[in-house]
């Protein structure tokens, strides 16, 4: 697993052996706009020119600010994003993120890491 050192970042970030970016927010975190900018910059730095699927472990996240939700709506090097949560509160937080009018890539909420990984690793549908 390749890790990206994140100065002042609240989230842990790594690229696993399957090519999935793993972004994990700590328990009880409140994600601000600056936190989101730092996390997305670290994702872009880790991925370089390549695009990778990303698993965002947001279980027990306290809140995501409006500014952070705006940042998460911007394109980054993620080809698809699975939001992983564990509780009804996590689902509410995820729905705020998923409520962004136009997300930059396919994004879904999961409560099962296995289901999220299957979805992340499936081949994208061909477009004509």
C-alpha positions as CSV (number, residue, x, y, z in Angstrom):
1,X,0.0,0.0,0.0
2,X,1.4,3.4,-1.0
3,X,0.7,6.2,1.5
4,X,0.7,9.9,0.9
5,X,2.0,12.0,3.8
6,X,-0.6,14.6,4.6
7,X,0.7,17.6,6.5
8,X,-2.0,19.0,8.7
9,X,-4.6,16.7,7.0
10,X,-7.2,15.2,9.2
11,X,-7.7,12.2,6.9
12,X,-5.5,9.1,6.3
13,X,-4.8,8.5,2.6
14,X,-3.3,5.5,0.8
15,X,-3.3,3.8,-2.6
16,X,-3.9,0.0,-2.1
17,X,-2.5,-2.9,-4.1
18,X,-5.8,-3.0,-6.2
19,X,-5.3,0.6,-7.2
20,X,-8.1,1.9,-5.0
21,X,-7.5,5.2,-3.1
22,X,-8.4,4.7,0.5
23,X,-9.4,8.0,2.3
24,X,-10.3,7.5,6.0
25,X,-11.7,10.4,8.1
26,X,-11.2,10.0,11.9
27,X,-14.1,9.3,14.2
28,X,-16.1,12.4,15.2
29,X,-14.4,14.7,12.7
30,X,-16.1,17.9,11.5
31,X,-14.9,18.4,7.9
32,X,-14.3,22.0,7.0
33,X,-13.8,23.5,3.5
34,X,-10.0,23.7,4.2
35,X,-10.0,20.0,5.3
36,X,-11.8,19.1,2.0
37,X,-9.4,21.2,-0.1
38,X,-6.4,19.5,1.6
39,X,-7.8,16.0,1.2
40,X,-8.6,16.5,-2.5
41,X,-5.2,18.0,-3.1
42,X,-3.6,15.0,-1.4
43,X,-5.8,12.6,-3.5
44,X,-4.7,14.4,-6.7
45,X,-1.0,14.4,-5.6
46,X,-1.2,10.6,-4.8
47,X,-2.9,9.7,-8.1
48,X,-0.7,11.9,-10.3
49,X,-2.0,11.8,-13.9
50,X,-3.9,8.5,-13.4
51,X,-7.5,8.2,-12.2
52,X,-8.4,5.7,-9.5
53,X,-11.6,4.6,-7.8
54,X,-11.8,5.9,-4.2
55,X,-13.2,4.5,-1.0
56,X,-14.1,7.3,1.5
57,X,-14.5,5.8,5.0
58,X,-16.7,8.5,6.7
59,X,-18.1,6.3,9.4
60,X,-18.9,8.4,12.5
61,X,-18.1,11.7,10.7
62,X,-19.8,14.4,12.8
63,X,-20.5,16.9,10.0
64,X,-19.5,18.2,6.6
65,X,-19.6,22.0,6.2
66,X,-21.4,23.5,3.2
67,X,-18.0,24.7,1.9
68,X,-16.6,21.2,2.1
69,X,-19.6,19.8,0.2
70,X,-18.9,22.3,-2.5
71,X,-15.2,21.2,-2.7
72,X,-16.3,17.5,-2.9
73,X,-18.4,18.5,-5.9
74,X,-15.3,19.5,-7.9
75,X,-13.5,17.0,-10.3
76,X,-10.5,15.2,-8.9
77,X,-8.5,12.2,-9.9
78,X,-11.1,9.8,-8.6
79,X,-12.9,7.8,-11.3
80,X,-15.7,6.8,-9.0
81,X,-16.3,7.2,-5.3
82,X,-17.8,4.9,-2.7
83,X,-18.8,6.6,0.6
84,X,-18.6,4.1,3.4
85,X,-20.6,4.6,6.6
86,X,-21.9,2.6,9.4
87,X,-25.0,4.4,10.9
88,X,-28.1,6.3,10.0
89,X,-26.2,9.5,10.8
90,X,-23.5,8.6,8.3
91,X,-26.2,8.1,5.7
92,X,-27.6,11.6,6.4
93,X,-24.1,13.1,6.1
94,X,-23.6,11.2,2.8
95,X,-27.0,12.4,1.5
96,X,-25.8,15.9,1.9
97,X,-22.8,15.1,-0.2
98,X,-24.8,13.1,-2.7
99,X,-27.3,16.0,-2.9
100,X,-24.8,18.1,-4.8
101,X,-26.5,18.8,-8.1
102,X,-23.8,17.4,-10.4
103,X,-21.1,15.1,-8.9
104,X,-17.9,14.9,-10.9
105,X,-18.0,11.1,-11.1
106,X,-20.3,8.2,-10.1
107,X,-20.7,8.2,-6.3
108,X,-22.7,5.9,-4.0
109,X,-23.2,5.3,-0.3
110,X,-22.5,1.8,1.2
111,X,-22.6,0.3,4.7
112,X,-20.6,-2.7,3.5
113,X,-16.9,-2.4,2.7
114,X,-17.1,-5.5,0.5
115,X,-20.0,-4.2,-1.5
116,X,-18.3,-0.9,-1.9
117,X,-15.1,-2.5,-3.2
118,X,-17.0,-4.7,-5.7
119,X,-18.7,-1.6,-7.0
120,X,-15.5,0.4,-7.2
121,X,-13.6,-2.4,-9.0
122,X,-16.2,-3.2,-11.6
123,X,-15.5,-2.0,-15.1
124,X,-17.2,1.3,-16.0
125,X,-20.0,1.0,-18.6
126,X,-18.9,1.7,-22.1
127,X,-20.2,4.9,-23.7
128,X,-20.7,5.3,-27.4
